[in-house]
Amino acid sequence: GHSGDEFIKFQDFEEMAPNDVADAFQQMYTQRRYHNIMWITDTCQAATLQNKFYTPNILAYGSSGKGENSYSHHVDADVGAALIDRWTYYAMDFFNLLTPSSELTVQQFKSHFKPRQLSANPELRSDLFPRSINETRMVEFFASSGRMRFQSDLIAMKPTPRRKKRGKNKNINMNMQGECSASASG
């Protein structure tokens, strides 16, 4: 996708305006669906996407200001296309420093980016957030403290029994082990 002053387009098909996001955040806030949000956009004129926000407890960070582009970091010769933008490339450096107990703050995250490296001036909007960015730790938004579990083996699934055409109603149930059980009714 791409964006401009107060819009973002996905696959040249769907367009979203900042008031769409702002209204969604307001609805989420009204329904108590979040405590704090850190909204990050990395696209051309990214900071203009946060201009319409009005709901409390939101930090918003755009990789480029109004009238600025978001540039690619490098191109993969095999693929023949840019794989990552400059802001995202340098953000990954910072995110790789985070651990669940990290003391790194939002201010340190903001200071990590050098406009000269990006050829853009990232903007952080913090007027809707109740605390100082010097006191707000990045792990409040990133870095999980929970234990992740991965399934490495395939789960065997038995084939689903076929319905018989005799007018009998067959209900198929799947249990947690991936086995099927069938019960016939009337």
C-alpha positions in Angstrom: 0.0 0.0 0.0 0.9 3.6 0.1 -0.3 6.8 1.8 -0.5 10.6 1.7 -1.8 13.4 3.8 -4.4 11.8 6.1 -5.0 8.6 4.1 -3.6 5.2 3.7 -4.4 2.8 0.8 -4.1 -1.0 0.9 -3.3 -2.8 -2.3 -4.7 0.2 -4.3 -8.1 -1.1 -3.3 -9.1 -0.1 0.3 -8.5 3.4 1.7 -8.6 4.4 5.3 -8.7 7.9 6.8 -7.5 8.9 10.3 -11.0 9.6 11.5 -11.9 5.9 10.7 -9.1 4.8 13.1 -9.9 7.6 15.6 -13.6 6.5 15.8 -12.6 2.8 16.2 -10.3 3.8 19.1 -13.2 5.7 20.7 -15.5 2.7 20.3 -12.9 0.4 21.8 -12.3 2.9 24.7 -16.1 3.2 25.4 -16.3 -0.6 25.5 -13.2 -0.8 27.8 -11.3 -2.9 25.3 -7.9 -1.5 26.1 -5.9 0.2 28.8 -3.2 1.9 26.6 -2.4 1.8 22.9 0.7 2.5 21.0 -0.2 3.1 17.4 2.8 2.9 15.0 2.7 3.7 11.3 5.5 3.3 8.9 4.5 4.8 5.5 4.7 8.1 3.6 3.3 11.0 5.6 2.7 8.5 8.5 2.3 11.1 11.2 -0.8 12.6 9.4 -2.7 9.4 10.2 -2.7 10.2 13.9 -4.0 13.8 13.6 -7.7 13.0 14.3 -7.2 10.8 17.4 -9.1 12.1 20.4 -9.4 9.2 22.7 -7.4 9.0 26.0 -4.5 6.6 26.6 -3.0 6.6 23.1 0.6 7.1 22.1 1.0 7.5 18.3 4.2 7.3 16.4 4.6 8.0 12.7 7.8 7.2 10.7 7.5 10.4 8.6 5.9 13.8 8.9 3.6 15.6 6.6 5.0 16.0 3.1 7.7 13.4 3.8 8.3 10.0 2.3 9.1 6.7 3.9 12.1 5.2 2.1 13.2 1.6 1.6 16.4 0.5 3.4 17.6 -2.0 0.8 16.6 -4.0 -2.2 16.9 -7.8 -2.5 18.6 -8.5 -5.9 17.1 -12.0 -6.1 13.5 -10.8 -5.5 14.0 -7.5 -7.3 12.1 -5.5 -4.7 12.6 -3.6 -1.5 12.1 -5.8 1.5 12.0 -3.4 4.4 11.6 0.3 5.0 14.4 2.3 6.8 12.3 3.1 9.9 11.2 -0.6 10.3 14.8 -1.7 9.8 16.1 0.5 12.6 13.0 -0.2 14.8 13.9 -3.9 14.6 17.3 -3.1 16.1 15.6 -1.5 19.0 13.0 -4.2 19.5 15.7 -6.9 19.5 17.0 -5.2 22.7 13.7 -5.7 24.6 13.2 -8.4 27.1 10.2 -8.8 29.4 12.1 -7.0 32.2 13.6 -4.3 30.0 13.7 -0.7 31.4 13.9 0.9 27.9 11.4 3.8 27.7 9.3 5.3 24.9 11.6 8.3 25.0 14.6 6.1 24.3 12.7 4.5 21.5 11.9 7.9 20.0 15.6 9.0 20.4 16.8 5.8 18.6 15.8 7.1 15.2 18.0 9.5 13.4 16.2 11.7 10.8 19.4 11.7 8.6 19.3 7.9 8.4 15.6 7.9 7.5 15.5 10.9 5.3 12.4 11.8 7.3 11.4 13.2 10.7 9.4 10.7 12.8 6.7 12.2 15.0 5.5 11.0 18.4 2.1 12.2 19.6 1.8 11.9 23.3 -0.8 14.5 24.3 -3.5 11.9 24.8 -1.3 9.7 27.0 -1.5 10.4 30.8 2.1 9.7 31.6 5.5 11.0 30.6 7.2 9.1 27.8 10.4 9.2 30.0 8.6 7.0 32.5 6.6 4.7 30.1 8.5 1.5 29.5 8.3 -0.1 26.0 7.5 -3.5 27.5 4.1 -2.1 28.5 3.3 -2.5 24.8 5.9 -5.0 23.5 7.7 -8.1 24.9 5.7 -10.9 26.2 6.2 -12.3 29.7 4.0 -15.4 29.1 5.4 -18.7 28.0 4.9 -19.5 24.4 4.1 -23.0 23.3 4.5 -24.3 19.8 3.0 -27.4 18.2 5.7 -29.2 16.2 3.9 -32.5 15.5 1.0 -33.0 13.2 -2.3 -33.8 14.7 -3.9 -36.9 13.2 -7.4 -36.4 12.0 -9.7 -39.2 11.1 -11.9 -38.7 8.0 -15.4 -37.4 8.5 -18.1 -40.1 8.1 -20.3 -39.5 5.0 -24.0 -38.9 5.4 -26.3 -41.7 4.3 -29.2 -40.8 2.1 -31.7 -42.8 4.1 -33.2 -39.7 5.6 -31.5 -40.2 8.9 -30.0 -37.1 10.5 -26.3 -37.6 11.5 -24.5 -35.2 13.9 -20.7 -35.2 13.7 -18.8 -34.0 16.7 -15.0 -33.3 16.9 -13.3 -33.8 20.2 -10.0 -32.1 21.3 -7.8 -35.1 20.2 -9.0 -34.7 16.6 -11.1 -37.8 16.6 -14.6 -37.9 15.2 -17.6 -39.4 16.8 -20.9 -39.7 15.2 -24.4 -40.1 16.6 -27.5 -40.9 14.6 -30.9 -39.5 15.4 -34.2 -40.2 14.1 
